[in-house]
Amino acid sequence: MPRLAPHRESLVKEIARQETARSVKLTPHRSQAPRSSREVIKQMKISIAPWLVMSSVFISSLAVGPGLTSIPAAARNPNVLTVSFSNSAYKSFLEEAGRRFEQDHPGVSVVYMAPVATHGEHLARTLRLRVTGEIQDVSLQSYDQIAILVRRNMAVPLNGFIDGEKDWNSLGLTAASMDVGKIADQVYALPFESATPTLFFNNDLVRRAGGDPEHLPNDWDGILALAGKIHGLGDRIIGGFFDYNTSGNWTFQALITSQGGRLMSQDDRAISFDGPEGRRALDIIRRFGQTGMVDMTQNQAFQAFTAGQIGIITQANTELGPFEEGAKGRFEIQTMRWPILSEKGRIPIGGRAMMMLTSDPQKQKIAWEYMKFLVSPSMQTLLAKMTSATPVNVIAIHDPAYLGAFYREKSNQRAAIEAVPLVTSWSTFPGDNAVRIAEVLRNHLRDVAIRQTDVDKTLTAMSKDVKDLLP
């Protein structure tokens, strides 16, 4: 086994010592009601389960760089920065970023929690860790979960750190991307990546329907007219598929925000989608249903698109790679930025933002340096090349020294790049019923698209259902 760096060797010893002490503390005190050994083991599992990994993996990762682990002892070490994220696709990038950060900050160790699969699991684990007092220092949370953590007083405001930077505006983050982390004029998150709803076209079907891939319509009327012609080709071809089943009603929200609207009022006390913006959004979805759209899961829709059975589909720009791979050798795919319907129109950002959760002043300084490091042009360039994620740093995007030449050669990446200056927050509903509200909306959207229910009646019903579930 390679020799550990001195600060990592001491970290291993400290973790071992504190974990031994921790296991002793889990034994019930004599004044407590006695518990069986099975109950004690169960409690230990509940308490430390999110942090557990195989010890061999932990030791190996410490020897060569930041590890995919996170142990309660690490959270208490002032020179160890604990970081959490979801989706193992980001593992290699974050490990490499951690190694480079450690090289620039001798004596500091970056330790990653083993990633969970989804945004929802990540949020749930973060909330559990807050209860046990073992909260991570930095967390890469979904944009629609920023408000949830802020409402629970778990997030650290970043305004003071930003104000302390003499050249903050030269870092490369746009005002739009910074706004997505704001709650009531306080910045609680820095953008990490940008994912936006995007239109994907099957150019073979476009041509067969009489369309021109070089001059695609860029408004919903033209897009839906083209989808209708594609459906008219027969052979059970679906002209257009609107994915209403996205997490947090993301695509429906995109139809609202692209008109300059919102799901909720600024103070989160009243719904705002029950007016003309909501009616227009439902009308667009209903018209998609008239182009041969059938009820399918997301995976089924993805398979149908790559099989050449769908002409136009709405989905996150991050699906470009899988779509191109699935269609390789059979048809060409083309992307388009989400249509903007108003001068105030915006596109809700998806993906991950960075939030500072530690209350330790010393760790906050390290956490801030780490967060700045991840949004620097060099790290944003590495992120794009290692994960295909869309960066938020415009210097990285446009400067030939970073990704400028790369994106000029990747025409299908332009839709995502064009959306970066237009992003807005991905909102979530307030209160404990946010998940139920999202499901209620999803059911109504399905009815409009598949059952072709009346737009006005559906808007009235969904508005009432959401109001009934709000706090």
N, C-alpha and C positions, 0 to 999 in steps of 0.2 A: 504494500500500500504506500502511495507517495506520502512524503512527510507534510504535515499540516503547517500552514503559516502560523507564526507565534500567536497572533491575536485570535486565530481560528482554533488553535489547540486549547487555549485558555477558555474559549467559548464552549467547546465540547465538554471540558471538565466542569464548568459552571452549570451547564445544562444538566449533566448527569447528577451533580450534587443537589440542585434544586428539585429535580424530578424525584430523587430519593426522598427528600424532605416532603415533597408534595404527596407522595404515596402514603407516607406516615400520617399526614394530616387528614387523609380521607378515612382513616379508621375512626369509628364513632367514639365520642367522648363518653366517659362512664356515666355522666349525668343524662345522656341521651338514651332513648329507648334502644335496646340492643337490636342489631340487625344481623341477618344471616350473611355468610360470606358471599352468597350469590347477589344479595342486595348491594353489598359494598362494591363488588366487581361491576355491577350494572351502573352504579353511580359514577365510578371511575370512567367507564366507557362514555357515558353521557357528557362528562366534563371535558375530556381531552380528545374525544373522537375526531373533531375537525382538524386536529394538529398531527395525527398519527401518520407516519410513513415507516417503511422498513428501515431499520437502523443502518443497514449496509448502504442504502441509497443516500441517506443523510450524511454519513461519514464521507462517502465518495464525493458528494457534491461540495462538501466543505473543503475537500482537498484541492478541487480544481476551480471552484467558483461558487456563486450563490446557489443554494440548494432549494429544491422543491420540498420544503418542509416548513413547519412553523410550530414551535413548541412553546408552552407557556413561559418557560425560563427565558427564551429568546426575547419575548415581549417585554420582559423586565430589565433587560440589559440595555443601558443607555447608548451603547455604540452599535446596537443591532437594530436595523430597520426591518420591520415585518411588513410584508406586502401581500395582498390577496387579489385574485383575479379569477375569471371564469373562462372556460374553453381552453383545452390543452394545446390548441393551435398556436397560442401565444407563448407557450412555454420556452421554446428555443430563443425567441427574440428577447424575452425578459431576462433569461439567464445570461445572455450575452450582454445586454444593457447593464445588468447588475455587476458583471465582471468589470466592465469599463468604468462604471461609477466607483467601484472599490479602488481601482487603480488611481483614480483622481482624488480619492478621499481615503488615504491610508488610515488604518485603524477602524474603519467602518465596515460592517458586514451587512449585506442585503440578503434577507431570508424570505423565501416565498412559501406561502401556504400551498399545499397540493390543490390544484384547481378543481372546481366542480364543473359540471357540464353547462349549466344554464344561468342566465341572469337571475332568475327567480330563486334557484338554489343558493346562489351566492348571497343574495340579500337575506334570505332566511338564516344562513349560517352567521352572517355578520350580526344580525339581531340577537342570535343566541349567544354569541361571544360577548356581546355587550353585557348580557345578564351575568355571565360568569366572570366578568372583569378581565377578560383576556383579549380585548379588542385589538385588531391589527392597527399598525401605524398609518398605512396608506392603503387605500382600496380602489381598484378600478371597477367602478360600478356602472351599470347601464344608466344612460341619461335620464330615463323616465323614473329612476329610483332616487335621484338626487333629492327631490322634495320630501320623499319618505324619510330619509335619514336626517334631513334638516328639521322636520317636524318633531322628530324624537330627540332633538338636541344632541345629535351624535357627531355632526360635522363641524369642523373648525373654519370660521370665516377667514378668507385669504386676502382681504383688502389691505391689511397692514403689511403683509409680505410684499404685495404688489407695489404698494406705495413706497416701500423701501428700496425698490429697484430703480436705479437711475436711468437705465436704458430699456425699460420694459417694452415700450412701443416698438422697439427695433428687433424684438425677439422673433416676430413673424406670425403672431396670432392676430386674426382679424377681430374687429369689434363684434361681428355676428357670432363667431365661435366662442368668444368670451361671454357673451350674453347668455348662452345656454346653461351656464353654471351659476347664474344669478337667481337669488330669491330675495325679493324686496330690497333691491339695490346692494345686497351683500353677495360677494362671489364666494361660493362654497365648493366649486370644482373647476379644474382646468380641463379643457378638451384633450383627449388622447388620440382619437381617431374620428373619422367621419364616415358614417354609412347613411345613405339616403335612398328613399324609394325611387325606383328607376323603371323606365319602360324598355322592354326587350322585344325586338322584332325578328321574326324569321324571314330573312330577305328572299328566300326562295318562294315562300307563299306570297310575299308582298308583290313580287314580279308576276307570279301567276295570276294574281288578282288585278293586274293592270297598274300597280303602284310603281314608284321609282325610289329605290333606296337612297339615291343621291338627293332626293327632294321629298323627304317624308313630312307629312303634316305635323305641326307642333302644337296644335290646340285640340281639345277634347272632341269637338265636333268632327274635325277632319280625321282624327285617330279612330273614332268610333265608326265613321263612314267606311274607312279602310277595313276595319275589323269585320264589318258587315259584308263587304265584298269578298273577303277571305273565307268567311263562313259559307258564302254562296258557291264556293268551289265544290262543295259536296264532300263525299267520302268521310262524313262525320268529323270534318275539320272544324275546330273551335276558332272563331275569329279572334276573340279577345277574352282573356281571363283576368278578372280583377281579384287579387288575393285579399279578401276581407278577413282572413283568418290570422293575420299577423298579430304578434304579441302587442298588447296595449293598444289595439285598434289603430296601429301606426299608419296604415295607408288611408283609412278614413280620416284620421287627423290631418294627413297630408293634403287631402282634398279641402279641408276647412282652412288650414293655415295658408294654402296657396292662394286663397281669396282674401287674405289679410284677417281672417277670423281666428277664433280660439274655441277650445272645448269648454273652458270655464272662464268666468270673469277674473280680472286681475287679483281680486281678493279671495278667490276660490269659494265664494259664497253662493254663486248662481251659475247655472249652465249658460253657455253662449252659442251653442250649436243649433238652437231651436228656431233660428231665423232663416233668412234667404241663403246664407252660406250652407247650412245643413240641408236645406231643400235641394240646392244645386248638387251637393255632394251625393245625395241619395239618387238623384236623377241620373247622374253619370254612372253610378253603380248599376242601376236598373237597366240602362241602355247597354252596358256590357253584357248583362244577362240575355239580351235580345240577339247577341251575335253567336249563339250556340253554346254559351257557357253552361257547364253542368257542375253539380256539387261534387267537389273532390277535396281531399286533404292536400296540404302543401306538397308533400312528397309525391302524391299522384299527379299533381299539376306540373311539378318539375319534370317528372318522367314523361308526361305527355308532351311538354314543350320540347325537350331534347329528342323525342321520338318524331318530331315534325308534325304533331297534331294540333298545335296551338300557334296562331299567327302572331299575337301580341300578348305579353304577360307583364303584370306589374310585380316587382319584387325588389329586394335590396340590391344595391350595386355589388355587394359582396358575393352574389351568386354568379357573377360574370365568369369566373374561372371554371366552376363546375358546369355551367351551361355550355361554355365553349368546348370543354373537354367532352361532354356528352354528345354534342352536335358535330364533332370533328369528322371531316371527310364526307359529311352528308348535306349540310347546309350552313350558310353564313349567318352569324348573329350580329345585330346592330343595336346599340343602346341609344337612349335619349333621356336627357334631363327631365325631371318631373315638370309638367307645364305649370307656369305661374299665371294666375288669372287676375292679378291686381298689382298695382305699383307697390302695395304694402305686402304682397304675397311672399311667403317664406316656406321653407321645406323643413320638417321636423328631423332633427339629427338622431341617428341611431348609433349603436356601438357603445364605447366606454369612455367615461370621464374619470379623472383622478381626484379623489377626495382625501383630505387629511383628517384622520380620526383620533390621533394621539393627543392627549392633554399635557404631555410632558414637554416643557419648553425646550429642553435640549434636543429631544427627538423631533420636535417641530422644525427646528433649524435644518436638521439632516433631511427630514421629509420634504421640505420646501426645495432644497437643492436637488433632490432626486426627481421631484416632479418637474422642475425646470429642465433638468437634463433630458427627460423623456420627450419633451416637446421641442428640443433644440433641433435645428435643421439636420444635423448629422444623424441623430437618433430617429427622427421622423423618416429620413431616407432609408435607414436600416429597417424600420418597421414596414415600409411599403415593399421593400425587396424581399423580406423574409416571410411576410404574411399576406401580401396583396391587399392589405388594408389601405384605405385612403387617408393620407396624412392631413393634419389640420394646419400645419405650418406652411404659409404661402411662400416663404423663401425656399424651403425644400421643394415645393411643387414647381416653381417657375425658374429657379436658378439652374443654369446648365451644369454648374458644379455639383449639383445634387440630383434632382429628378427631372429637370427641364427637358433634356434630350429624351429621357426615358418615356415621358408622357407624350411627347410629340410623335413618337413611333407607335404608341398604343392608342389608336383612335377610339376604341371602345371604353377607355378609361376617362375620356373627356367629360362624359355625362356626370360622373362623380366629382371631377375637379371643378366643373362649372357650377356645381351646387354648393361648394364650400362657402362662398361669400353670401349665400342666401339662407343659411341654416338658422333655425330657431329651436327653442327647447322642445323636447318630446315630453309632453305633459302627462301627468297621471291624476286621477281623481282623488280628492281628499277623503280622509276617513278610513275606517276599517273595511269598507265594502268595495275598495278599488278593484279587486279581482272580480268580484261578482258583477260590478258595473261593466267591466270590459266584456264579460261573458254575455250580459244582457244586450249590449250593443252588437256584439258579434252575431247573435241570433237574429236581431232585426235586420242587419246587413245581409245576412244569408237569405232572409225572406224576400227582401227587395230584389236581390240578384237572381235567385233561383225560382221563387214562387211568384215573382213579379207583382208583389203587393203594392198598393197605392202609395205613392211617395208622401203625400200630405198626411194620410192616416198613420203611416209608419212613423213619420217624424213626430207626430203628436204622441203616439204610444211610447216611443223610445224616450222622449223627453220626460214623460210622466214616470216611467220606470226608473230612470236615473235619479230624478228628484226624490223619489221615495227611498232611495238607498243612500243619499248624501247625508252627512251629519247635520 
